[in-house]
Amino acid sequence: MKYLLYLFLFTSVLSCAQQKQPLLGETDWQREQNADFKDASKSPLKAKDRKTFRTLDFFKFDSTFVVSATLKRTPDSKWFKMKTTTNRVSKERVFGVLSFPLNGKTYQLKVYQGQDLMQKEGFEDYLFLPFLDTTNGDTTYGGGRYIDLRIPKDDYLVIDFNKAYNPYCAYNEKYSCPIVPRDNYVDENIEAGVKVFVK
C-alpha cells in the first residue's frame, strides 16, 4: 500500500513538473507575452489554440530597431472616431508626431491617445502607436502592429520595435481592434517583435 502511495505521489509530482514548463522567450518582454497568452484570464487565444500554445513566434531581438524619437506634441488636436474591425469606434486624438531615423531614412508616425483609456487608473499617460510596414501580410500580421508607449517628461522617447505586437483580433475575431491608419507607414522590413500568428 505504501508503495502505491509513493508511486502516486511520484507520478503526480512528475506530471506537475512536466506541465510547469519554463516560459520561452529571448527577452523579458517576450516571456511576459507568452505568460499572458498562456493565462486563460488574459489570453486572447481561443480555448482550442491555448491548449497547444507554447510560444508566440518572435523575430530575434535586433538593436537596429530600438530608435530614439523626437515627439512634436499636438495639443490642439481634435478627438475623432477611429474605425475598428467591428462596428465599434474608438475615440482617439493625435497626441503628437514621432520623428526618428532608421537605416539612413527619417520617418514620422502619429501617436495616439484614447479618451476612455486615459480615464483608467494606470493608463493616464498611455500612448498608442499603430504602424504598418513592408512585412505586413507576409511575415507579420496583414493589418499592421501596435506598440505601447508612455508620455515622456520631455519631448524624446525610445521606440522599441522589438516590442511590436499583433492586435488581439489576429488571434480571435471576437475582439474589436483599431484599424491602423494608412499614413502610419514605415517603408522598411520591420523584422522585430511578434510575427504573424499561424492557427
C-alpha positions as CSV (number, residue, x, y, z in Angstrom):
1,M,0.0,0.0,0.0
2,K,2.8,2.4,0.9
3,Y,4.5,1.6,-2.4
4,L,1.3,2.5,-4.3
5,L,1.1,5.8,-2.3
6,Y,4.7,6.7,-3.1
7,L,4.2,5.7,-6.7
8,F,1.1,8.0,-6.9
9,L,2.9,10.9,-5.3
10,F,5.9,10.4,-7.6
11,T,3.8,10.4,-10.8
12,S,1.8,13.4,-9.5
13,V,5.0,15.4,-8.9
14,L,6.4,14.3,-12.3
15,S,3.1,15.3,-14.0
16,C,3.2,18.8,-12.4
17,A,6.8,19.2,-13.3
18,Q,6.0,18.4,-16.9
19,Q,3.1,20.8,-17.0
20,K,5.1,23.6,-15.5
21,Q,7.5,24.2,-18.4
22,P,9.7,27.2,-18.3
23,L,8.5,30.2,-20.2
24,L,10.0,30.6,-23.6
25,G,11.4,33.8,-25.0
26,E,14.7,35.6,-25.6
27,T,13.8,38.8,-23.6
28,D,11.8,39.6,-20.5
29,W,9.1,41.2,-22.7
30,Q,8.8,38.0,-24.9
31,R,8.5,35.9,-21.7
32,E,5.8,38.2,-20.4
33,Q,3.9,38.0,-23.6
34,N,4.0,34.2,-23.5
35,A,2.9,34.2,-19.9
36,D,-0.2,36.3,-20.7
37,F,-1.1,34.2,-23.7
38,K,-1.0,31.0,-21.5
39,D,-3.1,32.7,-18.8
40,A,-6.8,31.9,-19.6
41,S,-7.9,35.2,-17.7
42,K,-5.7,37.3,-20.0
43,S,-5.2,35.4,-23.2
44,P,-6.9,36.5,-26.5
45,L,-6.4,32.9,-27.8
46,K,-9.4,30.7,-28.4
47,A,-9.5,27.8,-26.0
48,K,-8.5,25.3,-28.6
49,D,-5.4,27.3,-29.6
50,R,-4.5,28.0,-26.0
51,K,-4.4,24.2,-25.3
52,T,-1.5,23.7,-27.6
53,F,0.2,27.1,-27.1
54,R,3.9,27.1,-26.2
55,T,5.2,30.4,-27.5
56,L,4.4,33.3,-29.9
57,D,6.7,33.5,-32.9
58,F,9.1,36.4,-32.4
59,F,11.8,37.9,-34.6
60,K,15.2,37.7,-33.0
61,F,15.9,40.8,-30.9
62,D,17.6,43.4,-33.1
63,S,19.0,46.6,-31.6
64,T,18.7,48.3,-35.0
65,F,15.0,48.6,-34.3
66,V,15.4,50.4,-31.0
67,V,15.3,54.1,-32.1
68,S,15.4,57.4,-30.4
69,A,12.4,59.6,-31.5
70,T,11.6,63.3,-31.2
71,L,8.0,64.0,-30.1
72,K,6.2,67.0,-31.6
73,R,3.1,67.4,-29.5
74,T,-0.2,68.4,-31.0
75,P,-2.2,69.8,-28.0
76,D,-5.0,71.3,-30.1
77,S,-5.8,68.1,-32.0
78,K,-9.5,67.1,-32.0
79,W,-11.0,63.9,-30.8
80,F,-12.1,61.6,-33.6
81,K,-13.7,58.2,-34.0
82,M,-11.1,55.7,-35.1
83,K,-12.5,52.8,-37.0
84,T,-12.1,49.3,-35.7
85,T,-12.5,45.8,-37.1
86,T,-16.1,45.7,-35.8
87,N,-18.9,48.3,-35.6
88,R,-17.4,49.8,-32.5
89,V,-15.4,53.1,-32.8
90,S,-12.6,54.1,-30.5
91,K,-12.4,57.8,-29.5
92,E,-8.8,58.9,-30.1
93,R,-6.8,62.0,-30.7
94,V,-3.4,62.5,-32.2
95,F,-1.2,63.2,-29.2
96,G,1.8,64.1,-31.4
97,V,4.1,63.1,-34.2
98,L,7.2,61.0,-33.6
99,S,10.2,61.6,-35.9
100,F,13.0,59.0,-35.9
101,P,15.9,57.8,-38.1
102,L,16.0,54.2,-39.3
103,N,18.5,52.7,-41.8
104,G,19.5,56.2,-43.1
105,K,16.0,57.5,-43.6
106,T,13.8,59.6,-41.3
107,Y,10.2,58.6,-40.6
108,Q,7.3,60.2,-39.0
109,L,4.5,58.4,-37.2
110,K,1.4,59.7,-35.4
111,V,1.0,58.6,-31.8
112,Y,-2.5,58.4,-30.4
113,Q,-4.2,58.9,-27.0
114,G,-7.5,57.1,-26.2
115,Q,-10.2,59.1,-24.4
116,D,-11.6,56.1,-22.5
117,L,-8.3,54.6,-21.7
118,M,-6.8,57.7,-20.2
119,Q,-9.5,57.7,-17.5
120,K,-8.4,54.3,-16.3
121,E,-6.0,54.0,-13.4
122,G,-2.5,53.2,-14.6
123,F,-3.2,54.3,-18.1
124,E,-3.4,58.1,-17.7
125,D,-0.1,58.6,-19.6
126,Y,-0.6,55.7,-22.1
127,L,0.1,56.3,-25.8
128,F,-0.8,54.0,-28.7
129,L,1.5,53.7,-31.7
130,P,-0.1,51.6,-34.5
131,F,2.0,51.2,-37.6
132,L,2.3,49.4,-40.9
133,D,5.5,48.2,-42.7
134,T,6.6,46.2,-45.6
135,T,6.4,42.8,-43.8
136,N,2.6,43.0,-43.3
137,G,0.8,40.2,-45.0
138,D,4.0,38.2,-45.3
139,T,6.0,37.5,-42.1
140,T,3.7,39.8,-39.9
141,Y,0.0,40.3,-39.5
142,G,-1.6,41.9,-42.5
143,G,-3.4,44.6,-40.6
144,G,-0.2,46.0,-39.0
145,R,1.0,46.0,-35.4
146,Y,0.9,48.1,-32.2
147,I,3.5,49.4,-29.7
148,D,2.6,50.7,-26.2
149,L,4.3,53.9,-25.1
150,R,4.1,56.4,-22.2
151,I,4.0,60.2,-22.3
152,P,7.6,61.3,-21.7
153,K,8.5,64.2,-19.4
154,D,10.4,65.9,-22.2
155,D,10.0,65.6,-26.0
156,Y,12.1,62.5,-26.5
157,L,11.3,58.8,-26.2
158,V,12.6,55.4,-27.3
159,I,10.6,53.3,-29.8
160,D,11.5,49.6,-29.4
161,F,10.0,47.8,-32.4
162,N,11.1,44.6,-30.7
163,K,8.0,45.1,-28.6
164,A,5.6,45.4,-31.6
165,Y,2.7,43.1,-31.1
166,N,-0.4,41.9,-33.0
167,P,-3.9,43.3,-32.4
168,Y,-6.0,40.7,-30.5
169,C,-8.2,40.2,-33.5
170,A,-5.3,38.5,-35.2
171,Y,-6.0,35.6,-32.7
172,N,-9.7,35.8,-32.2
173,E,-12.3,37.7,-34.4
174,K,-14.5,38.4,-31.4
175,Y,-12.1,41.3,-30.5
176,S,-12.6,44.8,-31.7
177,C,-9.2,46.3,-32.8
178,P,-8.4,49.8,-34.0
179,I,-7.5,49.8,-37.7
180,V,-4.0,51.2,-38.3
181,P,-4.2,54.5,-40.3
182,R,-2.6,54.1,-43.7
183,D,-0.3,57.1,-43.3
184,N,1.4,55.5,-40.3
185,Y,3.6,53.5,-42.7
186,V,7.3,52.7,-42.4
187,D,8.8,51.8,-45.7
188,E,11.1,49.2,-44.2
189,N,11.1,45.5,-43.3
190,I,10.5,45.9,-39.5
191,E,11.7,42.4,-38.7
192,A,11.3,42.8,-35.0
193,G,8.6,42.0,-32.4
194,V,5.8,39.4,-32.9
195,K,5.4,37.6,-36.2
196,V,2.1,36.5,-37.9
197,F,0.1,34.0,-35.9
198,V,-0.3,30.7,-37.7
199,K,-3.5,29.0,-36.4
